[in-house]
């Protein structure tokens, strides 16, 4: 499988909306919510997620993750003076577990290694699948609290 990262464009908005809705619906258990409450609350989550990244990481690069030429996910990465931060990564629920996220993160790690910088990220402590993935890729918890872990992968040569 060929996994690519391409800069987000305005034409990607419908895909990103559906990806974020699907991801948030799974995280929040929204499939059990009555419609139209589900659409309304997922819309709020979508808007908040997008605005949060733009406000907190104005210099970040937003990429659509492709798998064999089809849109499969989204990642937001920002380069800081002493680190590269993986701000966000989402893969379509039906495509998870196929190595797409792993390949996308490896591309970020390669960029960081070339710059001699570690990659850092935050992850919810209840997201055991993501934590396991990050650990397999060399990330270790460096700080955090009962809600979020801060994880880091040092630059590899």
C-alpha positions in Angstrom: 0.0 0.0 0.0 1.3 3.5 -0.9 0.6 6.0 1.8 1.0 9.7 1.0 0.6 13.1 2.7 -0.6 15.9 0.5 -1.4 19.5 1.6 -5.1 20.0 2.4 -7.0 22.2 -0.1 -10.5 23.8 0.1 -11.8 20.9 -2.0 -11.0 18.5 0.9 -13.5 20.1 3.3 -16.3 17.5 2.6 -13.9 14.6 3.2 -12.5 16.2 6.4 -16.0 16.9 7.7 -17.1 13.3 7.2 -13.8 12.0 8.7 -14.1 14.1 11.8 -17.8 13.3 12.2 -17.1 9.6 12.0 -14.2 9.8 14.4 -16.0 11.9 16.9 -19.1 9.8 16.7 -17.1 6.8 17.6 -15.3 8.5 20.4 -18.5 10.0 21.9 -20.8 7.0 21.2 -23.0 9.2 19.1 -24.5 6.4 17.1 -26.9 6.0 20.0 -27.9 9.6 20.0 -31.2 10.7 18.3 -31.1 12.6 15.1 -31.0 15.7 14.7 -29.2 16.0 18.1 -26.4 13.8 16.7 -25.8 16.0 13.6 -26.0 19.2 15.6 -23.5 18.1 18.3 -21.1 16.5 15.8 -21.2 19.8 13.8 -20.2 21.7 16.9 -17.3 19.2 17.5 -16.2 19.5 13.9 -16.1 23.3 14.0 -14.4 23.4 17.4 -11.7 20.9 16.3 -10.9 22.9 13.1 -10.9 26.2 14.9 -8.8 24.9 17.8 -6.0 23.8 15.5 -6.0 27.1 13.5 -5.9 29.1 16.8 -3.4 27.1 18.7 -1.1 26.1 15.8 -1.4 28.9 13.1 1.8 27.8 11.4 0.8 24.1 11.2 0.5 22.2 8.0 -2.6 20.2 7.4 -2.4 17.1 5.2 -4.8 14.6 3.7 -3.5 11.1 4.2 -3.9 9.0 1.0 -3.8 5.3 0.7 -3.3 3.9 -2.8 -4.6 7.2 -4.2 -7.8 7.4 -2.1 -8.4 9.8 0.8 -7.9 7.8 4.0 -7.2 10.3 6.8 -5.9 13.6 8.0 -2.9 14.9 9.9 -1.8 18.2 11.3 1.9 18.8 11.9 3.7 21.9 13.2 7.4 22.5 13.2 8.6 24.3 16.3 12.2 25.5 17.1 13.0 22.3 19.2 10.5 19.8 18.0 7.9 18.7 15.5 4.5 18.3 17.0 2.0 15.8 15.6 -1.1 17.8 16.5 -3.7 15.5 15.0 -4.0 12.3 13.1 -7.2 10.6 12.1 -7.8 7.6 9.8 -11.2 6.6 8.6 -12.6 4.1 11.0 -13.1 1.4 8.3 -9.4 1.7 7.3 -7.8 1.5 10.7 -5.5 -1.4 11.5 -4.2 -1.5 7.9 -0.9 0.3 8.5 -2.0 3.7 7.1 -1.5 5.6 10.3 1.8 3.9 10.9 3.1 4.8 7.4 1.9 8.4 7.8 3.5 8.8 11.2 6.7 7.3 9.9 6.8 10.0 7.2 6.6 12.6 10.0 9.3 10.8 12.0 11.6 10.8 8.9 11.1 14.5 8.4 11.9 15.1 12.1 15.0 12.9 12.0 16.3 14.8 9.0 15.9 18.0 11.1 17.4 16.4 14.2 14.2 17.1 16.2 12.0 14.8 18.3 8.3 14.4 17.5 5.9 15.1 20.3 2.2 14.5 20.6 -0.7 14.5 23.1 -3.0 11.5 23.4 -6.0 10.8 25.5 -5.2 8.2 28.2 -8.2 6.1 27.2 -7.1 5.8 23.6 -5.2 2.5 24.2 -5.0 1.6 20.5 -3.3 4.9 19.6 -1.0 4.7 22.6 0.1 1.2 21.6 0.7 2.4 18.0 2.8 5.3 19.2 4.8 3.0 21.6 5.5 0.6 18.7 6.9 3.5 16.7 9.3 4.5 19.5 7.2 7.1 21.4 7.5 7.2 25.2 5.4 9.1 27.7 7.4 12.1 29.0 4.7 13.9 30.9 0.9 14.3 31.2 -1.9 13.9 33.7 -4.9 11.7 34.2 -6.5 12.9 30.9 -3.7 13.3 28.4 -0.2 11.8 27.9 2.5 13.8 26.3 4.6 11.4 24.3 7.9 11.9 22.5 9.9 10.0 19.9 13.5 11.1 19.7 15.1 11.7 16.3 16.4 8.5 14.7 19.2 8.5 12.2 
